[in-house]
Amino acid sequence: MSENNRLEKLTNYFLINVFFLILFGVIMVFSASYMYATENMGSSYHFLAKQLFFVALGLAGALVFSKLKILYLYRHAYKINAFFGLLLTLTLVPGLRVVIKGSKRWLNLGFMHLQPGEFLKFTLMLAAIRYFENFNNYTSKQRVLYLSGIVYPLAIFVVQPDFGTFFICALIIGFIAFLSSFPRKYFYSVLIFGFIGASMILVSAPYRMKRLLTFLDPWKDPRGSGFQVIQSFLAFANGSFFGQGLGNSNEKLFYLPEAYNDFIFSVVGEELGFIGVVVTVLMFLSLIFIGFKIAVSLKSRVGGILVSAIIFAIGFQAFMNMGVVLGVLPTKGLNLPFVSYGGSSMVANLAALGLIFACVKIQPSDAKDSRSRTKNHPVAALKSVFN
């Protein structure tokens, strides 16, 4: 089989995988929200209709981004990232921001609440790839200037506060630095200082320490900080092996907060049981496996790193969410990509998938960064597993 046919086959499998994830998500959002929507919004279809709108908007975004030239976006990566950094800054401005549960993460657009952080995860990727790939060519002044544009959004995440997105973005930057030509002597130094800095940020806020202690013993405060996790445990216990049946969750009936959003995986466990949980996990594992297979099949250096970073971000967030819901990780406020309700997340993730297809379209003759898939390939460390 030729390389082009192999890549086309992989992208077709990838599309099928994404289709079933989105379809599954739409079904679960309706199942998890219809009772709440009936009681509070006057229509059981309120969240379903909005989620379908977000999916349509995201698919339109994916189509547009799939037609763009990745190397053009790469050349303007710092400007694009600065623009979304500005949008992120506006979440701190009274009158423009939307505050929910003490967090200042959203901008009110009227038809939806925009969460710039969801988009910034992917603009940071482009900026980080350009920075680390050109690090050796920059002067000391340029290194500091361009690095500030990458670090600045992380500081805003801390102020919002949004430690979950901060953590994901920091890992994305580290992952890209590892895959790129960034000198290893700097990489390991930054890794150590980054770990120390993140730990200090974690312990600096009392509510974060409270979440950590709740994770260790949720029954210590069953009516307060441990309530969500305990209700999630009950949902999985009720679901057993085969589940209660689609639409028959008890925990979503005003017991489990955020049942259609951050804790939708609990509803999956209760309604579809262990089988539903395994199928969900397998869909994400398949997405990750096929995505990395696509990445190692590309001849474009920038394309290979970008596809790897997108798959890493989506996959890592998915398993972070599952870990929180299952009680093996502290609560982070991260949703389940393509499954949880949410406009910004759905649109941003689908637009990012559009970037993957744009990377696939890069022709070796057109890619100034192209190189043969040898040990110098940016994702060579993944090739033994995914190729």
C-alpha positions in Angstrom: 0.0 0.0 0.0 1.4 3.4 -0.9 2.0 6.0 1.7 -0.7 8.3 0.4 -3.3 5.5 0.4 -2.2 4.6 3.9 -2.6 8.1 5.1 -6.0 8.5 3.5 -7.1 5.3 5.1 -6.0 6.6 8.5 -7.8 9.9 8.1 -11.0 8.0 7.1 -10.7 5.9 10.3 -10.1 9.1 12.3 -13.2 10.8 10.8 -15.3 7.8 11.7 -13.9 7.7 15.2 -14.7 11.5 15.7 -18.2 11.0 14.3 -19.1 8.3 16.8 -17.6 10.3 19.7 -19.7 13.4 18.8 -22.8 11.3 18.2 -22.3 9.6 21.5 -21.7 13.0 23.2 -24.9 14.5 21.8 -27.0 11.5 23.0 -25.5 11.6 26.5 -25.9 15.4 26.8 -29.6 15.1 26.1 -29.9 12.1 28.5 -28.0 13.9 31.2 -29.8 17.3 30.8 -33.4 16.8 29.7 -34.8 16.7 33.3 -32.8 19.7 34.5 -33.7 21.6 31.3 -37.4 20.8 31.7 -37.4 22.1 35.3 -35.2 25.2 34.8 -35.4 26.1 31.1 -38.9 25.2 30.2 -37.9 22.8 27.4 -36.3 19.4 27.7 -34.5 20.1 24.4 -32.8 23.3 25.6 -29.2 21.9 26.0 -29.6 19.4 23.1 -30.5 22.2 20.7 -27.6 24.3 21.9 -25.2 21.4 21.7 -26.2 20.6 18.1 -25.6 24.3 17.3 -22.1 24.1 18.8 -21.4 21.0 16.8 -22.5 22.6 13.6 -20.4 25.7 14.4 -17.4 23.5 15.2 -17.8 21.5 12.0 -17.9 24.8 10.0 -14.8 25.9 11.8 -13.1 22.5 11.1 -13.9 22.8 7.4 -12.5 26.4 7.3 -9.3 25.4 9.1 -8.8 22.3 7.0 -8.4 24.6 4.0 -5.8 26.9 5.6 -2.1 26.6 4.9 -0.4 25.4 8.1 2.9 27.0 7.3 1.2 30.4 6.9 -0.4 30.0 10.4 3.1 28.9 11.6 4.7 32.0 10.3 2.1 34.2 12.1 1.9 32.0 15.2 3.0 34.7 17.6 0.4 37.2 16.3 -2.4 34.7 16.5 -1.5 33.7 20.0 -1.3 37.3 21.0 -4.8 37.9 19.8 -6.2 35.1 21.8 -4.1 36.2 24.7 -5.8 39.6 24.5 -9.2 37.8 24.5 -8.1 35.9 27.6 -7.1 39.2 29.3 -10.6 40.6 28.7 -12.0 37.9 31.0 -10.6 40.0 33.8 -12.4 43.2 32.8 -15.6 43.8 34.7 -18.6 44.3 32.4 -17.1 42.0 29.7 -16.4 38.9 31.7 -18.8 36.3 33.0 -18.2 35.0 36.5 -19.4 31.5 37.3 -18.7 30.0 40.8 -15.9 32.6 41.4 -14.0 31.9 38.2 -13.6 34.6 35.5 -13.1 32.4 32.4 -15.8 33.6 30.0 -16.8 36.5 27.7 -20.5 37.1 27.0 -21.2 37.0 23.3 -25.0 36.9 23.7 -25.6 33.6 21.9 -22.9 31.8 24.0 -20.3 32.3 26.7 -16.9 32.3 25.0 -14.1 30.7 27.0 -10.9 31.9 25.3 -8.8 29.4 27.2 -10.2 26.6 25.1 -8.9 28.2 22.0 -5.7 29.4 23.5 -4.6 25.7 24.1 -4.2 25.4 20.3 -2.8 28.8 19.5 -0.2 28.2 22.2 0.8 25.0 20.3 1.6 27.0 17.1 3.5 29.6 19.1 5.5 27.0 21.1 6.4 25.0 18.0 7.7 28.1 16.3 9.6 29.2 19.4 11.3 25.9 20.2 12.0 25.0 16.5 13.8 28.4 16.1 15.3 28.7 19.5 18.8 28.3 18.4 18.4 31.0 15.8 17.1 33.7 18.2 19.1 36.3 20.0 18.8 36.4 23.8 16.5 39.4 23.6 14.3 37.5 21.1 14.2 34.4 23.2 12.9 36.4 26.2 10.4 38.5 24.1 8.8 35.5 22.4 8.8 33.4 25.5 6.9 36.1 27.3 4.0 35.7 24.8 3.9 32.0 25.7 4.1 32.4 29.4 1.7 35.3 29.7 -1.5 33.3 29.2 -0.4 30.9 31.9 -0.3 33.8 34.3 -3.8 34.8 33.3 -5.0 31.3 33.9 -3.7 31.5 37.5 -5.5 34.8 38.1 -8.9 33.7 36.6 -8.4 31.1 38.3 -8.3 28.1 36.0 -5.7 25.7 37.2 -7.0 22.9 35.1 -6.4 24.7 31.8 -3.1 26.1 33.2 -1.9 22.5 33.8 -3.0 21.3 30.4 -1.3 24.2 28.6 1.9 23.8 30.6 2.0 20.1 29.7 1.4 20.9 26.0 4.3 23.4 26.0 6.5 20.8 27.7 5.4 18.1 25.2 6.2 20.3 22.2 9.6 21.3 23.7 10.4 17.5 24.0 9.4 16.8 20.4 11.1 19.8 18.9 14.8 20.7 18.4 14.9 22.6 21.7 18.3 21.9 23.3 17.9 19.2 26.0 20.2 21.0 28.5 17.6 23.8 28.6 14.6 21.4 28.4 15.4 19.5 31.6 16.3 22.7 33.5 12.9 24.2 32.5 11.2 21.0 33.4 12.5 21.1 36.9 11.8 24.8 37.5 8.3 24.3 35.9 7.5 21.5 38.3 8.6 23.6 41.3 6.6 26.6 40.1 3.4 24.6 39.4 3.7 23.0 42.9 4.0 26.4 44.5 0.9 27.6 42.6 -1.0 24.5 43.7 -0.3 25.1 47.4 -0.6 28.9 47.3 -4.5 28.9 47.2 -6.5 27.4 50.0 -9.3 26.1 47.7 -6.7 24.1 45.7 -5.4 22.5 48.9 -8.9 21.8 49.9 -9.5 20.0 46.6 -6.4 18.0 47.1 -7.4 16.9 50.6 -10.9 16.1 49.3 -9.4 13.9 46.6 -7.5 12.0 49.3 -10.7 11.6 51.5 -13.9 12.9 50.0 -16.0 11.5 52.9 -14.3 14.0 55.3 -16.7 16.6 53.9 -19.5 14.7 52.3 -21.9 17.6 52.1 -19.4 20.1 50.9 -16.2 19.7 48.8 -16.6 15.9 48.7 -20.2 15.9 47.5 -19.6 15.7 43.7 -17.0 12.9 44.0 -19.2 10.8 46.3 -22.3 11.3 44.0 -20.1 10.2 41.1 -19.1 7.0 43.0 -22.8 6.3 43.6 -23.5 6.7 39.9 -20.9 4.1 39.0 -22.1 1.8 41.7 -25.7 2.1 40.5 -24.7 1.4 37.0 -22.9 -1.9 37.8 -22.0 -3.9 34.7 -24.9 -3.3 32.3 -26.2 0.0 33.6 -29.6 1.3 34.5 -30.5 2.0 30.8 -30.2 5.1 28.7 -32.1 8.0 30.3 -32.6 6.2 33.6 -29.9 7.8 35.7 -30.9 8.8 39.2 -27.9 10.9 40.1 -28.6 13.4 37.3 -31.9 14.2 39.0 -30.4 17.2 40.9 -28.0 15.0 42.9 -24.9 15.2 40.7 -23.9 18.8 39.9 -22.7 19.4 36.3 -24.2 16.1 35.2 -24.2 17.1 31.6 -20.8 18.8 31.7 -17.8 17.9 33.8 -19.4 14.8 35.3 -21.1 13.4 32.3 -18.9 10.4 32.5 -20.7 9.5 35.7 -24.0 9.5 33.9 -22.4 7.2 31.3 -21.4 4.8 34.1 -24.8 4.8 35.7 -26.9 4.5 32.5 -24.6 2.3 30.4 -22.7 0.6 33.2 -19.2 -0.9 32.9 -19.7 -1.7 29.3 -20.5 2.0 28.5 -17.4 3.1 30.4 -15.2 0.7 28.5 -16.6 1.7 25.1 -16.0 5.4 25.9 -12.4 4.7 26.9 -11.9 2.6 23.8 -13.2 5.4 21.6 -10.7 7.8 23.1 -7.8 5.3 22.9 -8.7 4.7 19.3 -8.7 8.5 18.6 -5.2 8.8 20.2 -3.8 5.8 18.5 -5.0 6.8 15.0 -4.0 10.4 15.6 -0.4 9.5 16.5 -0.3 7.2 13.5 -1.2 10.1 11.3 1.4 12.3 13.0 4.3 9.8 12.4 3.1 9.3 8.8 3.6 13.0 7.9 6.7 14.3 6.3 6.2 17.8 7.5 8.1 18.6 10.7 5.8 21.3 11.8 2.8 19.2 10.8 4.0 16.2 12.7 4.6 18.1 15.9 1.3 20.0 15.6 -0.8 16.8 15.0 1.0 15.1 17.9 0.3 18.1 20.2 -3.4 18.3 19.3 -3.9 14.6 19.9 -1.9 14.8 23.2 -4.0 17.7 24.4 -7.4 16.1 23.6 -6.4 12.7 24.9 -4.8 13.9 28.1 -7.8 16.1 29.0 -10.1 13.2 28.3 -8.3 10.9 30.7 -7.9 13.8 33.3 -11.7 14.2 33.3 -12.2 10.4 33.6 -9.7 10.3 36.5 -11.4 13.1 38.3 -14.9 11.5 37.9 -13.5 8.1 39.0 -11.9 9.8 42.1 -8.3 9.0 41.2 -7.4 12.6 40.5 -8.2 15.9 42.3 -11.1 18.0 40.8 -9.8 20.2 38.0 -12.9 21.6 36.3 -12.1 20.0 32.9 -14.8 18.6 30.7 -14.8 15.5 28.5 -13.9 16.5 24.9 -16.6 15.9 22.3 -18.9 14.4 25.0 -19.5 17.1 27.6 -21.9 20.0 27.0 -20.1 23.2 26.1 -19.7 25.6 23.2 -16.2 26.8 23.4 -14.7 23.3 24.0 -16.7 21.8 21.1 -15.9 24.5 18.6 -12.2 24.7 19.6 -11.6 21.0 19.5 -13.4 20.5 16.2 -11.4 23.5 14.7 -8.2 21.8 16.0 -9.2 18.6 14.2 -9.5 20.8 11.0 -5.9 21.7 11.6 -5.0 18.0 11.6 -6.5 17.6 8.1 -4.7 20.8 6.9 -1.4 19.1 8.1 -2.3 16.0 6.1 -2.6 18.1 3.0 0.9 19.5 3.2 2.9 18.1 0.2 6.6 17.3 0.7 7.5 19.5 -2.2 5.7 22.5 -0.7 6.8 22.0 2.9 10.0 23.9 3.5 10.3 22.0 6.8 9.9 18.6 5.2 12.4 15.8 5.9 12.5 12.1 5.5 11.0 10.0 8.3 14.3 8.9 9.9 15.6 9.2 13.4 15.5 13.0 12.9 11.7 13.0 12.6 10.2 15.1 15.4 8.0 12.3 16.6 10.6 9.6 16.2 10.1 8.6 19.8 6.6 7.6 19.0 7.4 5.6 15.8 8.2 2.4 17.6 4.7 2.3 19.1 2.5 3.9 16.4 4.2 2.9 13.2 
